[in-house]
């Protein structure tokens, strides 16, 4: 059994996963993803276990609460955020369409086909210079993993 710490925790290594992508998330009140993202092939299902918040899918903000399930197609830009007054915890599950993942040595997730959209931030991050700097660091880390093969 794995206890979920804060933010996003891929369970690839702790559960020795080889056929499904699973991560837990535990977002503190008012916190959320700092960038929108898509996937090349992987569809995702967000399962809300506690709290409430929103998921931004393209231009639509959808309210979330404990017990909700949301399916997101691979090409849809998405990000999640906990409500300002409530933390939000849950599970993200992604399906592997075919073999060949992870693509890059050093990937933290099993299905590493995510495509961050560093230039289009979720509404709750727009204009935040601190977030822009965090995203620059994350982008550099991601490029280093891909360059390592």
C-alpha positions in Angstrom: 0.0 0.0 0.0 1.2 3.5 -0.9 0.2 6.6 1.0 -0.3 9.6 -1.3 1.8 12.6 -0.4 0.9 16.1 -1.6 0.6 17.0 -5.3 1.1 14.3 -7.9 2.6 11.0 -7.1 3.1 8.5 -10.0 2.8 4.9 -8.8 4.8 3.3 -11.6 7.7 2.2 -9.4 6.1 1.6 -6.0 3.4 -0.7 -7.5 5.7 -2.0 -10.3 3.1 -1.1 -12.9 3.7 -2.2 -16.5 0.3 -1.9 -18.2 -1.6 1.0 -16.7 -0.7 4.5 -15.6 -1.9 5.4 -12.1 -1.0 8.5 -10.1 -2.5 9.9 -6.9 -3.0 13.6 -6.3 -3.5 15.6 -3.1 -3.8 19.3 -3.9 -3.7 21.7 -1.0 -6.5 24.3 -0.9 -6.1 26.8 -3.7 -3.3 24.9 -5.4 -3.3 23.2 -8.8 -1.4 22.3 -11.9 0.7 25.2 -13.2 0.2 24.4 -16.9 -2.3 22.8 -19.2 -1.4 19.5 -20.9 -2.5 17.0 -23.5 -1.4 13.5 -24.4 -0.5 11.9 -27.7 -2.5 8.7 -27.1 -3.5 8.3 -23.4 -7.0 9.1 -22.3 -7.2 9.9 -18.6 -9.9 9.4 -15.9 -9.8 11.7 -12.9 -11.4 10.1 -9.8 -12.1 12.6 -7.0 -11.9 10.9 -3.6 -12.0 13.9 -1.3 -12.6 17.7 -1.3 -13.6 19.8 -4.2 -12.1 21.9 -7.0 -12.2 22.3 -10.7 -10.9 20.7 -13.9 -10.2 23.0 -16.8 -10.7 21.2 -20.1 -10.0 23.4 -23.0 -12.1 26.6 -22.3 -14.5 24.9 -19.9 -14.2 24.9 -16.1 -16.0 21.9 -14.6 -16.6 21.8 -10.8 -15.5 18.7 -9.1 -16.5 17.1 -5.7 -15.8 13.9 -3.9 -17.2 10.9 -5.9 -16.9 12.5 -9.3 -15.3 10.8 -12.3 -14.2 12.8 -15.3 -12.9 11.2 -18.6 -10.5 13.4 -20.7 -9.6 12.6 -24.3 -5.9 12.6 -25.2 -6.0 15.7 -27.3 -8.0 17.9 -24.8 -5.9 20.4 -22.9 -6.5 20.0 -19.1 -5.4 21.0 -15.6 -6.9 20.6 -12.2 -7.0 22.9 -9.1 -8.3 22.5 -5.6 -11.0 24.8 -4.3 -9.7 27.9 -2.5 -11.3 26.7 0.8 -10.8 22.9 0.4 -8.0 20.5 -0.5 -8.8 17.9 -3.2 -7.4 14.4 -3.4 -7.9 11.6 -5.9 -6.5 9.2 -8.5 -5.6 9.7 -12.2 -5.8 6.6 -14.3 -4.5 6.4 -17.9 -4.8 3.6 -20.5 -1.9 2.4 -22.6 -3.1 2.0 -26.2 -0.1 -0.1 -27.3 3.3 -1.2 -26.1 6.4 0.9 -26.1 6.0 3.0 -22.9 7.7 4.6 -21.2 9.5 6.1 -24.2 12.2 7.9 -22.2 14.6 6.4 -19.6 14.2 8.4 -16.4 10.4 9.1 -16.9 8.5 9.3 -13.7 5.3 7.9 -15.3 4.6 4.8 -17.2 2.8 6.5 -20.0 5.1 9.4 -20.9 3.3 10.9 -23.8 2.1 14.1 -22.1 2.5 17.3 -24.1 2.7 20.3 -21.7 1.4 23.6 -23.2 3.8 25.9 -21.4 2.4 29.0 -23.1 -1.3 28.5 -22.2 -1.6 28.5 -18.4 -4.8 27.6 -16.5 -6.8 30.7 -15.6 -5.7 30.5 -12.0 -2.1 30.9 -13.0 -2.4 33.6 -15.6 0.1 36.5 -15.1 1.9 34.8 -12.2 5.6 35.3 -12.6 6.5 32.7 -9.9 4.5 30.1 -11.9 6.3 31.1 -15.1 9.7 30.4 -13.4 8.5 27.1 -12.0 7.3 26.1 -15.5 10.6 27.1 -17.0 12.4 24.7 -14.6 9.9 21.9 -15.3 10.3 22.4 -19.0 14.1 22.2 -18.7 13.9 19.0 -16.6 11.6 17.4 -19.1 13.9 18.3 -22.0 16.8 16.7 -20.2 14.9 13.5 -19.7 14.0 13.3 -23.4 17.6 14.2 -24.4 18.9 11.3 -22.3 16.7 9.0 -24.3 
